[in-house]
Amino acid sequence: MPRMLHTGQVMIDLVMAVDRLPSSGGDVLAQSASFEAGGGFNVMAAARRNGLPVLYLGRHGKGRFGELAREAMRAEGIEIALAASPAEDTGLCVALTEASAERSFISYIGAEGHLSLEDLAGLAVRDDDYVYVSGYSLLHPGKAQALLDWLLALPRAVRVVFDPGPLVDSPDSAAMRVLLPRVDTWTSNSVEALRFTATTSIAEALRRLQAMLSPQALLVVRDGPQGCWVSQHGLDTHVPGFKVRAVDSNGAGDAHAGVFVAALAQGLEPLHAARRANAAAALAVTRWGPATAPGTAEVDALIDA
């Protein structure tokens, strides 16, 4: 059976709900606060809850936050490939969710910001695996080059899924020039796609992305409550979203990406996979917290409603 091999970063989120962000030098009271596993954990949990085996290839620390990360992954049935890093703890992200459901992040990178070819050398990758790559990984000097070298050495049958994230904003870097031709599936939100391609419309962004990627590449660009766009072989299709009352957008994109990959791995056509991903994201925004992706039964129920 296919697996998701996730090469990103699991961090611990300090999740706080506030009416609004404070001004510089100001102070506000939070309505709630909790520590939750976040970062790459959200995508992995979404995929795992929808039937796809998942293996985490990133590092994790030996301290308090590392233990929280491992506990969360074990609870979801996510396998962990590497032993805990003895010299450093897992990193922390402060995630602030406003009353509008918009969220802001401040992150500190720990053990998950490092990876070597030796870490990955003993891993047996199968031809039907999906290797998930986060743009955040390419921003860490202690991880980026080893990860790129490993990815480029993978058999061509192994499918590489790339999520650029909000901090990778240009195709012009050396890392992007190497990685993009190897990407089989692109998944991002519309803001990320527009910034990356320096365009003002999703249609134009999809055209430019298709020119950067391999001819067979599959693209998914999320458009918030409107759903998403799926593009392959020059054909762009809009897949409508589901109408819900949003309370927290944190983790919705991760839910979408994880469920989309899980559906592809189970043999669904891209448009059907996108509809399932839209349903998962819609359910995720009705719940507080970062890892709120629903399971298969909940996705089925919303689609069939």
N, C-alpha and C positions, 0 to 999 in steps of 0.2 A: 504493500500500500504506500502511496506517496506520503512524504513528510514535509513539514515546513522546518527548514534549518534557519534559525533566526540569528543573524550576525550583529544585531544592534546592541543597545544598552538597556539593561534593567536598572532602574533607579528607585529610590523611595520618594514618593510625593508627600509633602506636607500640604494637605488640601484644606483650604480655608474659604468659607463663603462670606462675602462682604457685600454691603449695599453698593459701594463704589470704592475705587482705589483711592488711597490718600494722595494729596498733593505732595510735592517734594518737601520733606521736613515735617509732614503732617502725620496724623495717626487716626485710625479707624478701628472700631471693634468688629470682630468676626462673629457671625452667628453660629459657626461650627468649625471644628478643626479635627483632623484625623491623619494618621500616617497610613499610606496605602502604597502598595507596589505600583510602579508606573513606568513610563518610558516604553521600551520594547515589550514589557510585560503585557500591555493592553492589547497589542496585535496578537501576541501568542495566545492569550486567554480567549480572545474572540475565535481564533481558528480552532483551538482545542475544544471549546464548548460547542463547536459545530462539526465535530467529528474528525478533525485532522490531527494526526500525531505531530507533536512539536518537539524539537530539540533546540535548546538554547546554547549557542556557541560563544557567547560573550563571557567576560570575566565577572567575578563578584567578590566582594570583600569579606574579611574575616570578622568584622566588628558587628555592632548592633544592627546597622542597616543591611549588611550582607545577610544576616540571619533572617531578617524580615523578608528580604527578597527571595531567599531560598524557601522559606515556609510558604510564601504565596505561590511560587512555581510548583512546589510539590502538591499543594492543595488542588491545583488545576490539572495535575497529571502531566506537567511539562518536564521533560527530561533535561538534565543539566550535564553538559559535556565536560566542563573543566572543574578542577578542584578550586576551593576558595583561595584567593590571593592572600598570602600571609602578612604582607607589609602595609596594606591599605584597606579601608572600608569602602563599601558601596556608596555612590554619590547620592546627593539630596536635591530635590526640586521643590521649591515653594510654588504651589499652584493656587492662584487667587481667582475665584469665580464671582463675578458681579451679579447683581440682581437681573441684569439684562441677559444673563447666561453666557456672556463673553468671558474669556479667561485669559490670564496673563501668567507668565512663568519666569522664575529666576532659578538657575541651575548651578550646582557645583558638581564637577565631575570627579569621580573616585576611581576605584579599581577597574570599572567598566570602560574607561577611556584608554586601556592598553590591551594589545593583542599582538601575538607574534606568529610567525609561520610555524614555529615549533608547537604552539598551542593547537594549531589546526592540522598538523601533519598526520596525526594518527586517525583522523576521522574518515570513515568509509562513506563516501557520497554515492547515492544510487542515481541512476539515470532518470527516475521519475520524481526525484526530489524537487522542491521549490526552495531556493535560497533567497531569503529576504534580506535586503540591504537597505539600511537607513542612511540618509544623507548626513545625519549627525556623526556617523562613524568616520566619514571622510574629513571631518574637521579636527580629529584628534591625531596629533603627530605621532603618538605612541601606538597607533592602530592602523591608520589609513593605508600606508604602503604595503604592509603585510597582508591586509585584507584584499587589496587590489591584486597583488601577485597571486594569491590563492584563488580568487575568483577567475582570473584569466587562465589559470591552469585546469579549471574544471572541464569535464567532458561537455561538448556542445549540447548534448541532450538534456543536461540539467538546466532547469528554467530559473533565471535570475529575475527577481521582482525588486524594483527600485522605488523607494519612497523618499523623495528629496527632502521633505521637511521644510520648515520655514526659513532655515538659515542658509541653504544652498540656493543662491539666487542667480546663477549664471552658468552657461555651458562652457565657458571659456577657460576654466582651470585645467591644469594638466590631468588631474584625477577624472574630471568629467570627460575629457577627450578620450581617455582610455576606457572608461566604464560604459559610456552610453552605447557604443556599438554592440556590447555584450548583453544589454538589457532586453529581456523578453517581455516583461510587463512593467508599465509605468503606472503608479497610483499616487495621486496627489489631490489637493483641493484646488479650486480655481485660482485663488490668490497666488499660490505657489507656482502654478503653471503659467500664469500671466507674467509674473515677475521673472521666472526662469527664461521665458522666451521674449521678453520685452515687447509684449503685445497688449492690446486692450480688449480683445474678444476671445472667448473660448475656442471658437471655430478656427481663428488664426493661430492660436496657441497649439491646437491639435495638429495643424498642418506643419508648423515648424518643428514640433516634437517628432512627428513621423519622419521628417527629413534627417533628424539627428540620430534616430534609432535604427535598428535593423529593419529590413523591409517587412518582416513578419510580426513585428512588435505589436502588442496589444496595449492600448492606452485607456485608462479610466481617470476621468477628472470629475471630482465631486463638486456639486453646485449648491451646497447647503440644503435647505428644505425643498428645493426644486428637483433634487435627485442627483443624477450624474450623467456624464457623457461617456460613451464607449466608442473607441475608434480603432479600426484595423483595416489594412489594405485600402486606406483612403476613404473608407465609409464611416461617417460619424452618425451615431444614433443617440437620441436623448432617451433616458430611462427615468420616468417620473418618480418623485419621492412620495412619501406618505405623510398625510397631515396629522400632526401631533402637537401637544402643548409642551414646548421645550422649557426645561428648568436648568440644565447644565450641559453645555456643549463639549465639555472636557471629555476626551476619549471617543467622540463620535466618529471621527475620521479613522481612528485605529480599529474601531469595531467594523467599519465598512471594509477596510483593507483586509483584516483577518478573515472575515466571512467571505469576501470575494475570492481570496486564494483558496479557502477551504472548499468552496463550491466548484471552482475550476478543477481542483485536485480530485474531486468526486465525479468528474466527467460532464458537468453542466456546460452548456454553451455560454459564451461571455454575457449575452443579454440576460439570460436567466440568472446567472451568477450575480450580475449587477442589481437585479431586482431584489434578490435575497440580501445583498449588501445594503441596499437602500432601506429595507425593512429593519435590518439590524441597527443601522445608524439612527433611524427614527425612534426605535425603542430605547436606545442608549441615551438620547437627549432628554428623555422623560425621567431620568434617574440621576441622583447626585453621585459624583465620584468619577475617577478616571477609568476604571476597568468595569464598565457597566454593560458590556456586550451581552445580548441574550443568547440563549441556547437554541438548538435546532427547532424544538417544539414551539417556542415562542415566535420564532421567525415564520414558521409554517402558519401559525394561527393568525398573524397579522396579514400575511399574503392572502389567506383564504377568507378573511373577514369580509 
